[in-house]
């Protein structure tokens, strides 16, 4: 169980794995969100394009900018 309340269901659109980190693009609610996770975590989760996942957002602050 996670303490984060912001869980967004989506589908993995793409994964780019580097030596240390992996960039995971997730389609969420008609948009996209990028997550940078460790390569080890991506491998352990066995993430593949098309997988149904939840993006869990846990942050101490959210910034909003308006022009």
C-alpha positions, 0 to 999 in steps of 0.5 A, a space after each residue: 500500500 502506498 500513502 500517495 493519493 494521486 494515482 493516475 491510471 494510464 498506458 505505457 506509450 514508450 520506454 527509453 532505457 539508459 545505463 542508469 535511468 529510464 524515461 517512461 511516457 504514460 498516456 493519462 486522461 488524454 494527455 501524456 506524463 513522463 516519469 524518470 525512474 531507475 533502470 533497475 526499477 524499470 527492469 524489475 517492473 518488466 515494463 513494456 509498451 502497452 502495459 496498463 500502469 498507475 502513475 503515482 504522484 507524490 510531491 511536497 509542492 505543485 507550482 502553477 505559472 500563468 502568462 
